[in-house]
Amino acid sequence: MSTLTLTINQQDYTFDNLDPRTTLLDVCRHHLQITGPKKGCDHGQCGACTMLINGRRVNACLTLAIMHDGDEITTIEGIGLPESLSELQQAFKDHDAFQCGYCTPGQICSATAVLEEIKQQWPSHVTTDLQNPNGLLVQEIAERMSGNLCRCSAYPNIVSAISQVLEKQVPKASLVPDLVTDDETNNKAINGAISGIWSPPPSEAQIGNQSVVKQTANVSDVADAANATTVDNAKGGRL
């Protein structure tokens, strides 16, 4: 193929005769030794390879390098290094939003894009008010980060880290325009929106299990009542 130039972390790299089947992830890891992006599933399902391309998050294992000649590509190395962490990277440290750390580069790249999406008031799949999406809600952050898996299950801390940066960078009134921030009740509502651990509503199977447990308890109550009636009848000499 012809010469390819990729701009990665504000530095240009030129390739001659690169196999056109080479993914952007493999170019970074195997040709340039940019090893921050991780190869997890290699099927676009885990998000460990997430990079930013022109500010948008992309699974680098699913996109070919030749598709991005002239694009601005950012990996975790371009967001911040150990001696110069970004605000979001520092928040991940503050909240211990990682355990093994394998997924963390992709998580931070994705979260960096999430911050911009919320600032621009983009709605998500769980947004109820499309005109005024409330990006502070835990379920909003969880939904927007759902493409990045953490096998260690550090999700609550990841949400807390993103929430910390959101609180600093984005005025609450712009995220929740229908609430008056001077009112104590509304302040509690806004602050409560980013606290706790969000989980999806129970499935039909879970609801079914709950009803079974409840029914079992009722059966036990009936049995106790029957035993009591038997004792009373025996005292009365009717047996």
N, C-alpha and C positions, 0 to 999 in steps of 0.2 A: 504494500500500500504506500501512499505518498507520506510525506513528513507530517507528523502530528505534534502539535504543541498544546500542552496542558498547563494551566495556571493553577497551582496548588499552594495554598497558604501564601499567596502573593508572590510566588516564585515560579518562573517559567521553566518547563522541562520539555525537551524536544526528543521525539522518537522517530527513528527511521525503520521502516519495514516491521512495524509492530503487528503481530498476529491480530487481525480484526476481530477475532473471537475473545480477545482478552478483556476481562472485566476491569472496571475502574478500581475495584478492591485489589485485584491481583497486581495491577500496575503499581499501586501504592506500596503494597507489602513486599512484592517479589522483585520489582524493578527499581524502586526508589528507597526501599527500606524505611518507609513511613509506616510504622507498625502500630500506631494508635488504634486505627480501625481494626476490629477483630473479625475473623471469619468464624461464625458460629454455625448456623444451619446451612449456609450457602444456598438457601432457597427463598430468601426474603421474608422469613417468618419470625425471626428473633430480634432483628434490629441492631445487633451488635456491630454491624458494619456501617451504620448510619453516618453519612456525611452531609454537608450543606453544599448545594449547587445553586449558585445565584440566590442564596438565602433560603432556599427551599430544601427540606430534608429528603434524602433519597437513600434507598438501600443500595449501597455500592456493589453488592454481589450480583445485582440483577441488571445493572446498566453497563453497557460497553464503553470502554475508554474513548473509542473513536467518535462517540456521539457528543463529546464534550470539548471539542476543540474551540477555544476562545471563551469557555465558561469560567466563572470564578468558583473554584472548588476549595472548601474548607474542611479540614479534618480536626480532630481534637487538638492536635499540635498547634493549629492556627487559632484556636480559641484561647489557649493559655498553657503555659509551661509551669513546672513546679516553682520556679522563681518569680513567676508573674501570672498568678491565677486570675481567671475572670471572677466576677462577683458570683456567678452561678457555681463555678467550681469550688469556691470557698464555702458556699452554702452547702454543697454536698459534703464537704469536710465537717462543717459545723454540726450537721444533722446525722453524720455517719450513714449517708445514703448509699452505702455499698458494703459488701462483705468480701467476696473474692475479688471484685473489681473488674471481672472480665467484660461485663456488659456496660460498665460505666462510661467509656468513651462514646458509645452510641447513645446512651441515655442523655449525656450532657449535650451532645450535638442536637439531638431531638428536642430537648428541653429549651435550648437556645432558640430554636425556631418557634417553639410553643410560645415563648415570651413575646416574640414579635407578632404572632398570630393574635394573641390576646390583646396586645396594644392596638392592633388594627381592628379589633372587635369582630374577628371572623367567628362565625358560629361553628359548633361541632355537632356530632350526631345526637348528643343529649341536651342541646340547647333548647329551652322552652320558648324564650323570647328572642326571635331571630333579629329583631331590631336593636335590642340591647342585651347582648349575651353577657352573663356574669361570669367572667373568667376566674373569679376568686373561689367559686364553688369547688369542693373537693372532687365531686363527680365530673366536673368539667376538665380539671387537670388530669384525672385518672383516665378519662376517655381519650384525651389528646395524646397521652403517653402510652396508650394501650398497644401500640405497635412495637414497643420495646419490652422484651421479656427479661425478668430478673430471676434466675433460678434460685438465688438465695432468698428471694421474697422480701427485699428491702423496700417494697412499694410505699408503705406509710412514710418512711423517712425521705424517700424521693419526692413525694408530694409535699412534705413539709419544707424541703429545700427550695423547691420551685415557688411555693407560697411565700417564703421569706423574701425572695428576690422580687416577686410581684408586688408585695406590700411596699417595697422601697422604690421601685421603678415606675409603678403605675398608680396614679391617684385613685383611691377607692370610688370616689364619686363618678369617675369616668367609666368604671367597670359596673357600678350599680347606680345608674343615674336616677332611678326612681326612689332612692333612699336619701333622706336628709341626714347628713353625717353629724349635725349638731344635736340630734335627738339621741338620748341615752339608749333607748330601746333599739333604735335602728343601728346604733354603733355595735350593740351586742349582736345583732343579727348579722352584720357584716363580718365581725370578728369570728363569730361562730361558723361562718360559711367555710372557713379554711381550717377548722379544727376537727379532730376526730378522724376515724378511718372509714372511708366510704366503701360500701359493698353493694353489689347489685341486688335487686329485689329477689326474694326466694323463688325458686322454680316450682313448677307444678308438682314435681316429685317430692321436693322438700315440704311443700304445703301438705301433700298427701301423707308424708311421714308424720307430720305434726298432728294431723287429724287421727291417724292410727294410734298415736301415743295418747291423745285425749280420750279416744274411744276405749282404750285399754284401762285408763283410769276410771272411766265410768263403769266398766264391767266390774272392776274391783269394788267400787262403791256399792253396786247392786248386790255383790256377793256378801259384803259386810252387812247390808240391810237385811238380806235373807237370813243370815246367821242370827241376827238380833231377833228377828221375828220368830225363828225356831225356838230360841231360848224363852221368849215370852209365852209362846204357846205351851211349852213344856211346863212352865210354872203354873199355867192355868189349867193343866190337866186335860188339854185337848188332844194329846198325842197318844 
